[in-house]
């Protein structure tokens, strides 16, 4: 491999890395929107009355649990339970 080929390969890798970073940002934005929707439904249904989440989850300054991509399924379960009641 000559120097020119090496430079071309590096440019390709950098371009692909940039493309992947943009894709990650787009997907992260989608996840943030889903988390906002879960929070809104959770609040509107009064799900905080079902369970004391303060003992199990990090809370914001208002004492509301912080819903993240790693715990959103738990909160969706609470929303589902509340919707059935």
C-alpha positions as CSV (number, residue, x, y, z in Angstrom):
1,X,0.0,0.0,0.0
2,X,1.4,3.4,-0.9
3,X,1.0,6.6,0.9
4,X,-1.8,7.9,-1.3
5,X,-3.9,4.7,-0.7
6,X,-3.3,5.0,3.0
7,X,-4.6,8.6,3.0
8,X,-7.6,7.6,1.0
9,X,-8.4,4.8,3.5
10,X,-8.1,7.3,6.4
11,X,-10.5,9.7,4.6
12,X,-13.0,6.9,4.1
13,X,-12.8,5.9,7.7
14,X,-13.2,9.5,8.9
15,X,-16.2,10.0,6.6
16,X,-17.8,6.8,7.8
17,X,-17.2,7.8,11.4
18,X,-18.8,11.2,10.8
19,X,-21.8,9.5,9.2
20,X,-22.2,7.2,12.2
21,X,-22.0,10.0,14.6
22,X,-24.8,11.8,12.8
23,X,-26.9,8.7,12.8
24,X,-26.3,8.3,16.5
25,X,-27.4,11.8,17.2
26,X,-30.6,11.3,15.2
27,X,-31.4,8.1,17.0
28,X,-30.6,9.8,20.4
29,X,-33.0,12.6,19.5
30,X,-35.7,10.0,18.9
31,X,-35.1,8.3,22.2
32,X,-35.2,11.7,24.0
33,X,-38.6,12.3,22.4
34,X,-39.9,8.9,23.5
35,X,-38.7,9.6,27.0
36,X,-40.6,12.9,27.0
37,X,-43.8,11.2,25.9
38,X,-43.4,8.5,28.6
39,X,-42.9,11.3,31.2
40,X,-46.0,13.2,30.0
41,X,-48.2,10.1,30.1
42,X,-46.7,9.1,33.4
43,X,-47.6,12.5,34.9
44,X,-51.0,12.8,33.3
45,X,-52.1,9.4,34.6
46,X,-50.9,10.2,38.1
47,X,-48.6,7.2,38.1
48,X,-46.5,8.7,40.9
49,X,-49.4,7.7,43.2
50,X,-48.9,4.0,42.3
51,X,-45.4,3.4,43.5
52,X,-42.7,5.2,45.5
53,X,-40.0,5.5,42.9
54,X,-37.9,7.9,44.9
55,X,-36.3,4.9,46.8
56,X,-35.4,3.1,43.6
57,X,-34.5,5.8,41.0
58,X,-32.6,9.0,40.8
59,X,-35.0,12.0,41.1
60,X,-34.9,15.5,39.8
61,X,-35.1,18.6,42.0
62,X,-38.9,18.2,42.3
63,X,-38.7,14.7,43.5
64,X,-39.8,13.2,40.2
65,X,-38.0,10.1,39.0
66,X,-35.7,10.6,36.1
67,X,-36.8,8.4,33.2
68,X,-33.8,7.2,31.0
69,X,-33.3,4.8,28.2
70,X,-32.2,2.1,30.7
71,X,-35.3,2.3,32.9
72,X,-38.0,3.4,30.5
73,X,-39.5,-0.1,30.2
74,X,-40.1,-0.1,34.0
75,X,-42.0,3.2,33.7
76,X,-44.0,2.0,30.7
77,X,-45.1,-1.0,32.9
78,X,-46.3,1.5,35.5
79,X,-48.2,3.5,32.8
80,X,-49.7,0.2,31.6
81,X,-50.8,-0.8,35.1
82,X,-52.3,2.7,35.7
83,X,-54.1,2.6,32.3
84,X,-55.7,-0.7,33.3
85,X,-56.9,0.5,36.7
